[in-house]
Amino acid sequence: MDGSECMKEIMTPRDAAEYLSVHVRTIYRLVKHGEIPGRKIGGSWRFKRHALDRWLSIREDPPSNGGDSSSNGGDPSSKDKG
């Protein structure tokens, strides 16, 4: 592993935005709302590549439990019949 590969493990907001193909403002909005894993170090945000990868994986495969009421229009009678 060379030095540049090691340095890319820790990313700035601009690096993270490029990695995720979003605008840097989106990164700041997500981190402000606690929706993306990141740490503030010396007043600057930093992101670990593997943490962003895990975050993406979780967002791709959200848990399926708890979503039943929205899929049936919120009609509780559709669950209770039987």
C-alpha positions in Angstrom: 0.0 0.0 0.0 1.6 3.3 -1.0 1.2 6.6 0.8 -1.5 8.1 -1.5 -3.7 5.0 -1.0 -3.3 5.3 2.8 -4.2 9.0 2.7 -7.4 8.4 0.7 -8.8 6.2 3.5 -9.5 9.5 5.3 -11.4 11.9 3.1 -12.4 15.6 3.3 -16.0 16.7 2.5 -14.9 17.4 -1.1 -13.3 13.9 -1.4 -16.4 12.3 0.1 -18.7 14.2 -2.3 -16.6 13.1 -5.3 -16.6 9.5 -4.0 -20.4 9.4 -3.6 -21.0 11.5 -6.7 -23.0 14.2 -4.9 -22.5 17.9 -4.4 -20.3 18.9 -1.4 -23.3 20.8 0.0 -25.1 17.5 0.2 -22.3 16.1 2.3 -22.6 19.0 4.8 -26.4 18.6 4.9 -26.2 14.9 5.6 -23.5 15.3 8.3 -25.4 18.2 9.9 -28.5 15.9 10.3 -26.4 13.0 11.5 -27.3 10.9 8.5 -23.7 10.1 7.3 -20.8 8.9 9.4 -18.1 11.5 9.9 -16.0 13.2 12.6 -15.1 16.8 13.1 -11.3 17.1 13.7 -9.9 20.6 14.5 -13.0 22.3 13.0 -12.9 20.3 9.8 -15.0 17.3 8.8 -13.3 14.0 7.9 -14.8 10.8 6.6 -13.5 7.2 6.5 -13.9 5.5 3.2 -14.9 2.1 4.7 -17.5 3.9 7.0 -19.1 5.5 3.9 -19.1 2.1 2.1 -20.9 0.5 5.1 -23.4 3.5 5.2 -24.1 3.0 1.5 -24.7 -0.7 2.0 -27.2 -0.1 4.7 -29.0 2.5 2.6 -29.2 0.0 -0.3 -30.8 -2.7 1.8 -33.0 -1.0 4.4 -34.8 -3.3 6.9 -38.2 -4.5 5.6 -39.9 -4.6 9.0 -42.1 -1.7 10.0 -43.0 -0.7 6.5 -46.3 -2.7 6.2 -48.7 0.1 7.2 -47.4 2.4 4.5 -47.6 -0.3 1.8 -51.3 -0.9 2.5 -52.2 2.8 2.7 -52.2 2.7 6.5 -55.4 0.6 6.6 -55.1 -1.5 9.9 -58.0 -3.7 8.8 -55.9 -5.2 6.0 -53.5 -6.7 8.7 -56.2 -7.9 11.1 -58.3 -9.9 8.6 -57.9 -13.6 8.8 
